Amino acid sequence: MEHGDNKITVIDENGNEQLCEILFTFESEEFGKSYVLYYPIGEEDEDGEVEIHASSFIPGEDSGELMPIETEEEWDLIEEMLETFLDEEE
């Protein structure tokens, strides 16, 4: 993961680079991790909707590795944070 100006470059499992916009990041003391929610730039569907991705990461690293979300409890927390974020945007 490389980042700058609220954008990150994500490398998928096939080695392809995808420029993504960071929606927001947050830390969880409960899980001892930081999380980033992001979406690929230019990949809106016909309704202008985007697919939001979430990963965990280690803060403070310039070129860190995004890690998968491991538990259902983490997904529940991420969904709750996303709902709060979207409610605030409206």
N, C-alpha and C positions, 0 to 999 in steps of 0.2 A: 504494500500500500504506500503510495506516495501522495502527499497532499499539499495544498496551497490555495488560498483564496476560496475556501469553502468547497473545494473540489478535491476528489481523490481519483487516482488511477488504480483500478482493481484489475488484477490478473486472474482470469478464470482457470478452471482445471485443465483447459486445453492450451494455456499459455497466451490466450488472446487478451489484449489490454482494452479496458472499457473505461472511458471518462465518466465519472459519476458526480452528482451534486450531493453534498452532505445536507441532510434535512436537519438533524441535530445529533448531539452526543450527550451522554449522561453517565454518571458513575453509580454503582450499586455497592454500598457497604455490605449488604446482605450476602452478595455473591463474590465480593472482592474483585470486581471486574469493571471495566469501562465498556460502553457500547456505542456504536455508531449506526444511525439509520440513514440510508442513502438510496438514490435511484439513478439508473443510467440516463445520461443526457441524450435527448433526441429519440427516445424510445417510447413516446406516448402512443396509446392506442387511438382509435378513431374518435373516441369521446374525450381525448385529452387527459386520460388517466395514465398514471405511471405505476409500475410495480416497485414497491418499497422493499429493500433488502435490509437485513440487520446482521451485524457481526459484533463479536467482542474484540477488544484490542488492549495492548499495554500502552498507557499514555506516556508521553515524553519521548517516544522514539520517532525520529524523523521519517524513517522508512520501515514501518512496522508491518507485522503480519496480521491480517484479519483472521480471526478464528471463528469456527462455527458456534452457534448457540447449542448448548449441550443438553439442557433439561427443559421439561414442560413448565417448570416454575419460572425459569428465565424468560421463556416465551410469554407467559402470563404477565410478567413485569413489563416486558417490552411493549406488549399490546396496550397495557394500561397507560404507559408513558406516551405512546403514539396517540391514543385517544385524547389525552390531556392536551398534547401539543396541537392536535387538529382543532379541538374546541377553542383553544386560545387564538388560533389563526382566524376563526370565523368571527 
